């Protein structure tokens, strides 16, 4: 209880300080993020997460914390509008990830496809493959972070599933920081849900890199676990960016530039036309709706940890539902223009 009170007081203090100094107040202000007329929401979520990592640094690899801090700084510079070029951010991510993968010797050994497994035995290909996976996850997480509760709620669901599987001895992994980190995510979700803080690019980078590292480590320590279980855990942010890239390239639009045609944005538009409530409330309803579906998919995936065929079926169902809902919502929006 004391830890929760301390965390809540810390968030209030950080938000008060940011508002007083008029910094990190949702100052990106892009149209693709403008769901609310409240423009003074602090982008403090990433800072809270980083403080947690430093406060509990005994539980973590110090090299990992260094790189998490580096990604936080990169995201922070974007939040402050000091880095405006998506291309510069993308190549900065690549550089940081290469050093991260080499220094921590992060590798993927088995994807259940023999010819790819053979290629993964070559170090440079392995680095390239894992680099690609991290880039998709990082930028996909940043893409979905457009409504209250989506990003924090999504990673909270993943973390809860991991804890449940460890507790039931279905996977082997040591998470000494589990309860404290769980509390942090829940409290951040509460504040985010009520539009009192956003995690910003800095928070999106932190969560995606950290969870990417944890899930690869879990796969490597549990050889019987289907790697496509992790793919299902991370399917939504990953597919969001891949689908968006294809869509933008097809429409001859820069794949690195933001737009207002992501699934969560289309769903928000649909709710805004069908439900007569405030934008703030509809913002949170959109996030809840998406994560209710994601929670069901992730739960189904957690029941069949070792069965690759079932994992692939679940993945196919997820992608199909996403695609058809996107078409329906896109057609609905286009009918108004």
Phi, psi and omega in degrees: 000319179297322180295321179294315179298319178296318180296314180297315179297322179296318180296316178299319180293314180298316180296319178298317181296315181296321179290321180295319180274354179056049176232153180053042181254064181050039187280008171292316170058020180287152183298330182287351179250356189275082176262341188233154175271002176272101186262005182249036178275121182292139174271063189258353184300318179297320179296319178298316179297317180296318178300322177300314181299319180288323180295328181249034187297338178296338181275348190240157171293126184299328178293320177299315180298323178299315182286326174299319177297321179297317178292324176300314181298318177300314178294323179297318178298326176290318179299326180275002182064022176276337171242110183257344184273117176299327180294316179298318178298317182298313181288332174293321176299316180300314182298313180297318182294321179301313178295321178299311183295322181287314184292324180262001178053047180279122181220157171246129187255333189216124176240013178067017175234114191303314185292328175287321177301322178297319178291327180294344177289340176274124189304315184292324176292320179299316178299315179298317182295313181292323176301314179300316180299316180294319180298318178297316182292314182299308184285330174295319177297319179293327179292319184281349184280068183234351178227153181303128172090347185295302186292308181297316180297321181296313180287334174295318177299315179300315183294321178297318178296318178299314180297319180296319180292323177293317181296326179270008177062026177276336170226155181253120178193146182254111177240088183290336184267009194306308186294316182295320180290324176300317179297317179301313181296319181295315180295317178297321178297319179300310180294320180294320181300322181264020172063035181257346172200155171240157179272341178067180176297324181298317179289323179296318178296315181301308183297316184292316179294317181296312181290326175300316178297313182298315185289324175295319178297319179296315178300316182292332180270350180231082188296336180280349182285132177291130178298339180281351169294316177293323176301318178293324178299325186249018188297320189293304178296326182292313181289328180303315182284321180296317178296320180294320179298315179297316181298316182291317179297318179299322181269010178058046179240144182302123182292344181266349182269141180288156175215188183244033185240025175281161184303315182294329178288321177293322179293319177299317179299317179299313179298321183295333179270338185257337184238127183271076178224170181294155179297324179301316182290317179295328175303311181289324178298322178300314179298318179296317182300314181296318183283339172295316177294313180299321179299319178296315180298314181294325178294315179300321179295326183287345180282332185238065189298323190260353185265102183296322181298315180294320178300320179291324177296316178298318179297317179298317179298316180301311182295322180295314179298316177303309186299314182289324175294323178297315180299316181296313182291323178295318178296321179298314180295318182296335180292344180266357183233000000 
